[in-house]
Amino acid sequence: MDKIVHDVVIVGGGTAGWMTAAALSKVVGIHNYSITLIESEEIGTVGVGEATIPAIQNFNDLLVLNEDEFVRETNATFKLGIHFVDWKKEGESYIHPFGVYGSNMDGINFDHFWMRYYRSGGNPDIGLFNAETVAARQNRFARSKATDPGNWPKINYAFHFDASLYAKYLRGYSEYRGVVRQEGKIVKVNQDPESGFVTSVQLENGKVINGDLFIDCSGFRGLLIEQTLKSGYEDWSKWLPCNRAVAVPTEKVNGPIKPYVTCTAREAGWQWHIPLQHRTGNGYVFCSDFISEDEATEKLLSRLENRPLKDPKVLRFVTGHRNQMWNRNVLAFGLSSGFLEPLESTSIHLVQVAIQKLITMFPKRGFVQSVIDNYNREMLDEYVNVKDFLIAHYFVTQRDESPFWQYCRNMDIPDSLRERLDIYVNTGTAGVKLHELFKETSWFAVLMGQGLEPREYHPVADVISEDELKLRLAKIRTGIQQRVDSMTSHDDFIARHCAAQGMAMTA
Ligand SMILES: Cc1cc2nc3c(=O)[nH]c(=O)nc-3n(C[C@H](O)[C@H](O)[C@H](O)COP(=O)(O)OP(=O)(O)OC[C@H]3O[C@@H](n4cnc5c(N)ncnc54)[C@H](O)[C@@H]3O)c2cc1C
């Protein structure tokens, strides 16, 4: 008879480890289980990963966090979207907003009506029809309230936070709920000689920690999933060639804190700028075939807006995923399961998805191979969808001034993306399926922003008269502007609700 699953061991205390500990301690609880998290201060964490997407609100809801407290404790700011600078070509930019454009009409997506309007000489700035974009441009922010006038969708937002403070915050949450933290470096992993299941891990000080279920959150090294179980890795770097990042925090921004991340295309990759309450996160993500680590570091330092607070740190990675993210009694979460570069801030989200799937399929007695296979298929699907969206940013561009961009423009893209681009060009719709993370608005924003316009829009958008079309769009635009006018500044919102300790913020 299979053994009842009782002892859960989480290996690693970075973002992935503490998110897992927090969620399991809340949902699965410690009444029938023991939950131990092992981390090594000597090894430390990757220390980056500061931008999120709106789905993190579901994770916060699962933990029943007080959002203001969470923002305060992690020195967070609000994020309404991503500002892509110079991606189509130098001198042009667009915002990929959270939230939708306009509102759907006559059963058809707003984008089609906007295409008709734009083709007939209307304002080419689609951002005017998205509340998150208009608010971002004006550094404004407010949460939607049930009492807000009009019938508008909720303001969609995520957060930028300090990764180490986030782990600390979730550690407090988890320990309060009974998770036992074990400091120490794992030097040996023991397996059942017949099944290959991991039975225990041994620390440098000799202590042995037994487990029934292991969650590998050990980062890129994949201590259990790869070093022990040899699960294999699918390398996607031919499509996503960036394989390095150099990161450096700087002093906080002068002037208003922007409620969005800025990603600026560079000669061999792109640079991020993430505003937090107390500092700014900066990094250059690049491909080492086209620029050396030293040169990329120099370029990054020369382009900083403010004084660095630490020495720059180079991180190396290979974009792709583990062939089995659940193997025997080990699940890999976070960087140990794979890595899609951070252009659309999806890694923390993929940790969250993995946690939610584990909770849904939580093993009670032993491990069932069909459940494991199903989990692996579902997780792979999540990775594939994100992968295609990321590739589109590099492939659909007019940049060709450097060998890196010439490579990206001419690379052989996956069939799934080729088909999607074809559908989009011919129908104005990207054919997004229900379960996909990035919805039609995201594809439309990015593809239009990168300079790919559909040839066609939906025929229903031609049914109303031109005057009626203009009238409807003017109404939507005015409504959005009024909505944004009623918001306070982002700085003021933080100052009033969730300023971190020691942060004297003024509007
Ligand atoms: C350049 C870059 C930028 C990124 N930006 C974003 C972003 O904006 N948004 C986003 O969502 N994600 C981003 N990510 C991804 C994000 O950083 C990670 O998904 C997240 O931090 C999770 O990391 P982790 O916990 O898996 O690994 P780590 O942070 O590496 O943690 C590993 C843990 O395992 C422990 N450990 C390892 N080996 C041992 C051992 N032998 N014994 C004991 N303990 C051990 C370590 O001590 C540590 O606690 C970025 C990643 C990179 C590389």
The ligand as a Gaussian input file, in Angstrom:
#p B3LYP/6-31G(d) Opt

LIG

0 1
 C       17.688000      38.671000     -14.587000
 C       16.405000      38.167000     -14.031000
 C       15.338000      39.039000     -13.882000
 C       14.121000      38.576000     -13.403000
 N       13.052000      39.419000     -13.321000
 C       11.852000      38.920000     -12.992000
 C       10.703000      39.746000     -12.947000
 O       10.774000      40.954000     -13.153000
 N        9.521000      39.177000     -12.644000
 C        9.398000      37.848000     -12.383000
 O        8.290000      37.379000     -12.181000
 N       10.476000      37.070000     -12.334000
 C       11.683000      37.558000     -12.648000
 N       12.773000      36.755000     -12.603000
 C       12.645000      35.394000     -12.094000
 C       12.622000      35.440000     -10.574000
 O       13.782000      36.054000     -10.097000
 C       12.526000      34.021000     -10.034000
 O       11.446000      33.365000     -10.631000
 C       12.285000      34.041000      -8.562000
 O       13.209000      34.840000      -7.924000
 C       12.339000      32.653000      -8.010000
 O       13.656000      32.237000      -7.827000
 P       13.862000      30.883000      -7.065000
 O       13.255000      31.010000      -5.730000
 O       13.409000      29.791000      -7.942000
 O       15.450000      30.739000      -6.967000
 P       16.591000      31.482000      -5.976000
 O       16.165000      32.857000      -5.710000
 O       17.832000      31.228000      -6.697000
 O       16.489000      30.650000      -4.664000
 C       17.130000      29.399000      -4.529000
 C       17.122000      28.987000      -3.078000
 O       17.641000      27.671000      -2.972000
 C       18.587000      27.630000      -1.926000
 N       19.557000      26.575000      -2.210000
 C       20.154000      26.288000      -3.380000
 N       21.006000      25.255000      -3.224000
 C       20.925000      24.872000      -1.932000
 C       21.558000      23.873000      -1.150000
 N       22.482000      23.060000      -1.660000
 N       21.230000      23.790000       0.129000
 C       20.309000      24.606000       0.696000
 N       19.689000      25.572000       0.012000
 C       20.002000      25.698000      -1.283000
 C       19.209000      29.026000      -1.940000
 O       19.839000      29.310000      -0.730000
 C       17.965000      29.865000      -2.173000
 O       17.310000      30.070000      -0.937000
 C       14.002000      37.214000     -13.035000
 C       15.092000      36.362000     -13.117000
 C       16.290000      36.815000     -13.624000
 C       17.459000      35.872000     -13.715000

